[in-house]
Amino acid sequence: ARTHHVAGNLHEAMHYFEDVLGISRHLMKHEIIADCLFRLGHMKQYMGDFASAEVYYHEALRVAIFIHGTSFHMDIATIIFNMGMLAHGWGCLDTAQAMYEEAIAIARTLCPESNANFIRDGLELLSEVVLRRGAPVGLELDDDDDNDSDDDDDETFNEPMARTMVNYRYLESVAFARLVAVCRLRVEIDEKSCASAA
């Protein structure tokens, strides 16, 4: 299954992963179940079958939480991140933003240095969502009761503000990219510190 997946033979890979999934469910091999579900979801997403991908991702998330007993694990962050990409491609920008932010928060909480690539990618995609939504992350429109009017009911896109927030996200992602270079000189420290923290 993995060989076909790497080679890009998705239909053959899915056939084998589904066989492995069935056997793993019979043997109660939850780690393999979660991995197969995630890979099947990823392939379905790549093939444009977003509805099936969503089903696989949700089940993979449920099994992963069962395995780890917590939401704070990079396996779970990765699934949530891909669910965000799925929502992003589907045009569900509110959901995509929430998923990206949750995945980034998990990665930062666990070990930001080792997860720098993951966080950088998340911030870049989050920036795209912010710009498409036309609303800055973390900022809300002030409700001024004294100035309410029917003409003001439609919220307008404050493009300079949104672009400022996107630029901030981009600069933050660049900072993490630089951090990756530093981390490569400290590989032994990263792995040992994360292992002891776990």
VOLUM-890924 format. One record per atom (N, C-alpha, C, CB): x, y, z. Coordinates in steps of 0.2 Angstrom, whole numbers, plus 2048, in hexadecimal, padded with zeros to 3 digits. Glycine has a CB too. Layout:
XYZ;...
end
This chain:
8047FA800;800800800;804806800;7FB800806;809806804;80E80C805;81280D7FE;81380C80A;8148087FB;8178087F5;81380B7EF;81A8017F3;80D8097EF;80980C7EA;8078137EB;8028087E9;8068157F2;80581C7F4;80A8207F1;80481C7FB;81181E7F3;8168227F1;8178237EA;81D81F7F4;81581E7E6;81681E7DF;8108227DB;8168177DC;80B8247DF;8068277DD;8008237DA;80882C7D7;80081C7DB;7FB8187D9;7F68187DE;7FE8117D7;7F281D7DE;7ED81E7E4;7E88187E4;7EA8247E4;7E58167DF;7E08117DF;7E280B7E2;7DD8107D8;7E88097DF;7EB8037E2;7ED8037E9;7F18017DE;7F08097EB;7F180A7F2;7EB80A7F7;7F58117F3;7E680D7F4;7E080D7F8;7DD8067F9;7DA8117F5;7DE8027F4;7DB7FB7F5;7DF7F77FA;7DC7F77EE;7E67F87FA;7EA7F57FF;7E97F7806;7F17F57FD;7E87FE807;7E780180D;7E07FF810;7E780980D;7DB7FE80C;7D57FC80E;7D57F5811;7D07FC809;7D97F180E;7DB7EA810;7DE7EA817;7DF7E680B;7E37EE817;7E77EF81E;7E27F1823;7ED7F381D;7DE7F6821;7D97F9826;7D57F3829;7D57FE823;7D27EF824;7CE7EA827;7D17E582B;7CB7E6821;7D77E382A;7DB7DE82E;7DD7E2834;7E27DC82A;7DF7E8834;7E17EB83A;7DB7EC83F;7E47F2839;7D57ED83C;7CF7EE841;7CD7E7844;7C97F083D;7CE7E2840;7CD7DB843;7D27DA849;7CE7D683E;7D87DC848;7DE7DB84D;7DE7E0852;7E47DA849;7DA7E5852;7DA7EB856;7E07EF857;7D87E885D;7E47EF851;7EA7F3850;7E87FA84F;7EF7F084B;7E77FE854;7E4805854;7E980A850;7E380885A;7F0809851;7F480E84E;7F480D847;7FC80C851;7F4806844;7F480583D;7ED80783A;7F57FE83B;7E780783E;7E180983C;7E181083B;7DB807841;7E4814840;7E481B83F;7E881E839;7E781F845;7EE81A838;7F281C832;7EF81A82C;7F9818833;7EB81582B;7E8813825;7E2818823;7E580C825;7DE81A829;7D981E828;7DB825825;7D581F82E;7E1827828;7E482E826;7E682E81F;7EA83082B;7EA82881D;7EC828816;7E7827811;7F1822816;7E1824813;7DC82380F;7D882A80E;7D781E811;7D882E813;7D5834813;7D983980F;7D483781A;7E0838810;7E483D80C;7E483B804;7EB83C80E;7E3835802;7E38337FB;7DC8357F8;7E382B7FB;7D78347FC;7D08367FA;7D083E7F9;7CA8347FF;7D38427FE;7D48497FD;7D784B7F7;7D784C803;7DD8477F5;7E18497EF;7DD8477E9;7E78447EF;7D98427E9;7D58407E3;7CE8457E3;7D28397E4;7CD8497E7;7C884E7E7;7C184B7EA;7C684F7E0;7C18457ED;7BB8437F1;7BB8457F8;7BB83B7F0;7BA84C7F9;7BA84F7FF;7B584C804;7B98567FF;7B0849802;7AB847807;7AD84080A;7A4845803;7B083C806;7B3836809;7B983780D;7B5831803;7BD83C80B;7C383E80F;7C1840816;7C784380B;7BC844816;7BA84781D;7B8841821;7B484B81C;7B583C81E;7B3836822;7B9832825;7AE83181E;7BE831821;7C482E823;7C8832828;7C882D81D;7C8839827;7CC83D82C;7C883D833;7CC844829;7C283D833;7BE83D839;7BF83783D;7B783F838;7BF83183A;7C082B83D;7C782A83F;7BE825838;7CC82D83B;7D382C83D;7D4831843;7D782F837;7D1836844;7D283B84A;7CF837850;7CE841848;7C983484F;7C6831855;7CB82B857;7BF82E853;7CD827853;7D2822855;7D8824858;7D381D84F;7DB82A855;7E182D858;7E082F85F;7E4832853;7DB832860;7D9835867;7D982F86C;7D3839867;7D682A869;7D582486D;7DC82186F;7D181E86A;7E082186A;7E781E86B;7EB822870;7EB81E864;7EB82886F;7F082D873;7EC82F879;7F283386F;7E682F87A;7E2831880;7E2838881;7E582D886;7E483C87C;7E484387D;7E4846876;7EB846880;7E284D875;7E285086F;7E985386D;7DD85686F;7EE853872;7F4856871;7FA85186F;7F785A878;7F9850869;7FE84B866;7FF84D85E;7FC844866;80584C85B;80684F855;80284B84F;80D84F853;801844851;7FC84084C;7F684484C;7FC83984F;7F3846851;7EC849851;7ED85084E;7EA84A859;7F285484F;7F385A84C;7F385A844;7FA85E84F;7F7854842;7F785383B;7F1852838;7FC84D83A;7ED84E83B;7E684C839;7E2852838;7E284783D;7E285683E;7DE85D83E;7E0861838;7DF860845;7E7862837;7EA866832;7E786482B;7F1866832;7E785D82A;7E485B823;7DD85C823;7E6854823;7D985C828;7D285E828;7D1865827;7CF85C82F;7D6869829;7D6870827;7D7871820;7DB87482B;7DC86D81D;7DD86E816;7D786C812;7E386A814;7D4867814;7CE864811;7C886A811;7CB85E814;7C786D817;7C2872817;7C4878813;7C187481E;7CB879813;7CD87F80F;7CC87E807;7D5880810;7CD878805;7CC8767FE;7C48767FC;7CF86F7FC;7C0875801;7B9874801;7B687B801;7B6870806;7BA880803;7B8887804;7B488980A;7B38887FE;7B588480F;7B2885816;7B888981A;7B087E819;7B888F819;7BE89381C;7BE894823;7BE89A819;7B8894826;7B789582E;7BA88E831;7B0896830;7B888982E;7BA882831;7C288182F;7B687C82D;7C488382A;7CB882828;7CF88682D;7CD885821;7CD88D82E;7D1891833;7D188E83A;7CE898833;7CC88B83C;7CB888843;7D0882843;7C4886845;7D087E83E;7D487883E;7DB87A83E;7D2874838;7DD87E839;7E4880839;7E7883840;7E5886834;7E3887843;7E588A849;7E588584F;7E089084B;7E188084F;7E187B854;7E7876853;7DB876854;7E987584C;7EF87184B;7F587484D;7EF86F844;7F587B84B;7FB87F84D;7FC87F855;7FB88684A;7F7880858;7F788185F;7FA87A863;7F0882862;7F7874860;7FA86E863;80186D861;7F686885F;80486F85B;80B86F85A;80F87385E;80C870852;80C87985F;81087E863;81187C86A;80D885863;80B87986D;80B876874;810871875;804874876;81086C870;814866871;81C868871;81286186C;81E86A86B;82586C86A;826870864;829865869;826877865;82687B85F;82C87B85B;825882862;83287985E;83887985A;838873855;83E87885E;83686D858;836867853;83086784E;835861857;82B86B850;82586B84C;825872847;81F86B850;82B875847;82B87B843;82987B83C;83287E843;82A876838;828875831;820875831;82B86F82E;81E871836;816870836;813877838;81586B83B;81687A83C;81388183E;813886839;816883845;819886835;81A88B830;81588982A;82188A82D;814883829;80F881823;808883825;80F87A822;80788282C;80088482E;7FF88B82E;7FF882835;80488F830;803897830;802899829;80989A833;806896824;80589881D;7FE89781A;80A895819;7FB89181C;7F588F819;7EF89481D;7F388881B;7F1895824;7EC899827;7EC8A0824;7EE89A82F;7F28A3822;7F28A981F;7EE8A9819;7F98AB81D;7EE8A4815;7EA8A480F;7E28A4810;7EB89D80B;7E08A0816;7D98A0818;7D78A781A;7D889B81D;7DC8AB81E;7DA8B1820;7D98B681B;7E08B4825;7DD8B6816;7DC8BA810;7D68B980C;7E28BA80B;7D48B380B;7CE8B1807;7C88B280B;7CE8A9806;7C88B2812;7C38B4816;7C18BB816;7C38B181D;7C78BF816;7C68C6816;7C58C881D;7C18C9812;7C88C4822;7C78C6829;7CE8C482D;7C18C382C;7D18C9831;7D78C7834;7D68C283A;7DA8CE837;7DB8BE83B;7DA8B9840;7DB8BD847;7E08B483F;7D78BB84C;7D78BD852;7D58C4853;7DE8BD854;7D28C784E;7CF8CE84F;7C88CE84E;7D38D384A;7C48D1852;7BC8D1851;7BA8D9850;7B98CE857;7B58D984C;7B28E084B;7AF8E2851;7AD8E0845;7B08E9853;7AD8EB859;7A68ED858;7B18F285B;7A28EB85D;79B8EC85C;7998F3860;7968E6860;7988F885C;7968FF85F;78F90085F;79A90485C;78C8FF865;784900865;782907863;7828FE86C;78690C864;785913863;78591485B;789918866;788910857;789912850;78590C84C;79091284E;78190884F;77E90384B;779906846;77A8FE850;779903840;77490683B;773900836;77690C837;76D900833;76C8FB82E;7718FB828;7658FC82B;774901827;779901821;77F8FD823;77A90881F;7808FD82A;7878FA82C;7868F282E;7898FD832;7818EF82C;7808E882D;7858E482A;7798E682C;7868E6823;78B8E281F;7928E4821;78A8E3818;7968DF824;79D8E0826;7A18E081F;79F8DA82A;7A58E581F;7A98E6819;7B08E381A;7AA8ED817;7B38E1815;7BA8DE815;7BF8E4816;7BC8DA80E;7C38E481B;7C88E981D;7CE8E681A;7C88EA824;7D08E7814;7D58E3810;7DC8E5813;7D58E5809;7DD8EC815;7E48ED818;7E58E981E;7E58F5819;7E08E9823;7E18E6829;7E28DE828;7DA8E782D;7DE8DB823;7DF8D4822;7E68D381F;7D98D281D;7E88D781B;7EF8D6818;7F48D781D;7F08DA812;7F38DB822;7F88DC827;7F88D682B;7F68E282C;7F38D382D;7F38CD831;7F68C782D;7EC8CB833;7F48C7826;7F88C2822;7FF8C2822;7F58C281B;8018C9821;8098CA821;80C8C8828;80A8D1820;8088C982D;80B8C7834;80B8BF834;8068C983A;8068BC832;8078B5832;80C8B282D;8008B282F;80D8B6828;8138B4823;81A8B4826;8128B781D;81A8BA82A;8218BC82D;8228B6833;8218C3830;81C8B5836;81D8B083B;81F8A9838;8168AF83F;81C8A7832;81E8A182F;8268A182D;81A89F829;8288A782B;82F8A8829;8338A782F;8308AE826;8318A9835;8358A883B;8368A183C;8328AC841;83089D83B;83189683D;835892838;82A89383D;835895832;83A89282D;84189382F;838895826;843899831;84989A834;84B89583A;84A8A1836;84689483E;847890844;848889842;840890848;84588783C;847880839;84E87F838;84387E833;851884835;859884834;85D88383A;85B88A830;85B88783F;85E886846;85D87F849;85B88B84B;85787D848;85587684B;859870848;84E87484A;85B871841;85F86C83E;86686B841;86086E836;868871844;86F870848;86E86E84F;872877848;86886C851;86686A858;862864858;86387085C;862860853;85E85A852;85E856858;86085684C;86485485B;864850861;861853867;86C84F863;86185A868;85D85D86D;85685D86C;85F86486E;85385E866;84C85E865;849857867;84B85F85D;84C852864;84984B865;84984986C;84C846861;84E84A870;84F848877;84A84C87B;856849879;84985387A;84585787E;83E85587D;84685E87C;83C854877;835852875;83384B878;83385286E;838846878;83784087B;836840882;83D83B879;83A844885;83A84488D;83384888F;840848890;83184D88B;82B85088C;82584C88B;82A856888;825847887;820843885;81F83E88B;82083F87F;
end
